[in-house]
Amino acid sequence: MKLRYEFTVMDMGDEIAAVPVGDNAAEFHGMLKLNETSAAILELLKEETTPEQVHQALIAKYPDSTPDEIGYALADFLNQLLQEGLLDP
């Protein structure tokens, strides 16, 4: 799976936003408001990857969270991306 659009993630102090860039940026209208974890996931989705690879990377990044907690949050976020048409499975 991989993001359908190229996004630039910007830390704007009190929030993190992702805006589309590149050739097909005009197809996506708006921006994404993110937290630290969803921004990390977007970075991983810039390249072709699998849900399992993203899950393992998040487990390594957030050792204080359980694999189940990370898995549930990841599944929810990936489903949102799929529903919005932002992710190619």
C-alpha positions in Angstrom: 0.0 0.0 0.0 1.0 3.6 -0.6 -0.4 7.1 -0.4 -2.3 8.1 -3.6 -1.0 11.7 -3.3 2.3 13.1 -2.3 2.0 15.1 1.0 4.3 17.5 2.7 4.0 17.3 6.5 4.5 20.6 8.4 4.8 21.1 12.1 3.1 24.4 12.8 3.8 24.5 16.5 0.5 23.5 18.1 -0.6 21.3 15.3 0.7 19.2 12.4 -0.7 19.5 8.9 -0.2 17.7 5.6 -0.8 19.4 2.3 -0.8 17.8 -1.1 2.1 18.6 -3.5 3.2 17.3 -6.8 1.5 16.6 -10.1 -1.8 15.4 -8.8 -2.1 17.9 -5.9 -5.0 19.7 -7.6 -7.1 16.5 -7.3 -7.1 16.8 -3.5 -8.7 19.9 -2.0 -7.7 20.7 1.5 -5.2 19.5 4.1 -5.0 16.9 6.8 -4.7 17.8 10.5 -2.5 15.2 12.1 -1.0 14.2 15.5 2.5 12.9 15.9 1.6 9.3 15.3 -0.5 9.9 12.1 2.3 12.1 10.8 4.8 9.2 11.3 2.4 6.9 9.5 2.1 9.2 6.5 5.9 9.3 6.3 6.0 5.5 6.2 3.3 5.4 3.5 5.3 7.6 1.1 6.9 4.4 -0.1 5.2 1.1 -0.9 4.8 -0.8 2.3 2.6 -3.3 4.1 0.4 -2.8 7.2 2.7 -5.2 9.1 5.8 -3.1 8.3 4.1 0.1 9.5 2.9 -1.7 12.6 6.5 -2.9 13.4 7.9 0.5 12.8 5.4 2.1 15.2 6.1 -0.6 17.8 9.7 0.4 17.7 8.9 4.1 17.8 6.5 3.9 20.7 7.8 1.2 23.1 5.5 2.4 25.9 2.4 1.4 24.0 1.3 -2.2 23.5 1.3 -3.8 20.1 -2.5 -4.2 20.4 -3.0 -0.5 21.1 -0.8 0.5 18.2 -2.6 -2.1 15.9 -6.1 -0.8 16.7 -5.0 2.9 16.2 -3.2 2.0 13.0 -6.2 0.0 11.6 -8.5 2.9 12.3 -6.2 5.5 10.6 -5.6 3.3 7.6 -9.4 2.7 7.2 -10.0 6.4 7.3 -7.4 6.9 4.6 -8.9 4.2 2.5 -12.5 5.6 2.9 -11.3 9.1 1.8 -9.5 7.6 -1.2 -6.1 8.7 -0.1 -4.5 5.2 0.0 -3.9 2.7 -2.7 -4.1 -0.7 -1.0 
